[in-house]
């Protein structure tokens, strides 16, 4: 490798294209493109000032980094906006239901079901012994249904945990 030459008038080191490309760790084609775009100044045909080339390349890298950071932030913002719009559309189309609405509907239906079952023994018989037996059966089944609803509540709130999990009621 030849030593950079010092320009006698300005005491500036002048490098050839190949040396400048190697120094900047870029290809010759990339150096030519940056020169054509005016990003790296050329002294003469195939000649570059050492300090000028390094400073210009550093500016280019800083600008490129700032541009890519802005682009990435803009892309994340656009993705968030798109997700929000998709969610609003899904809610309008009722393909997505807010969790509180789903929970309320489930609890409302469960309460109506419980009330209906609790009224059966009295409607079925006036015999108190038979009524007590039937109430015991209804209460046992209501406990099973309550456990199933608790499991469904955990499933909805947990985002897909095992619906058939046999853990205690979290109501």
C-alpha angles and dihedrals in degrees: 000000000000122000118254111262120237115228104233096215101048102019088236124145113238121202132191122240094261093049092046092050091049092047092052091041093235133118123265089244091054090049090051091049092050090048091051090049090051094243096119116036120227122214097201137334105321093348127116133183108242098223094039092051094047093047092047092049092049090051089049092051092048092049091047091050092049090047093050092046091052091045092050092048091047091049092051090049092049091049091051092049091048092050091049092050092047090051093050090050091049090051091050091049088047092234086121120041122194111254094239091053092050092047092048092050092048093049092046092052091046092052092050091048091049092049091050093050093045090056095054100082093054092045093047102051145002091206103107095208092053091043091054091050091049092046089053090053092046092048091050091052092044089055089053091048091047089053090050091050090048089052090049090049090053089047092053095043094041095053099241107340115158107299091203095053111137100217125135122281110274095197 
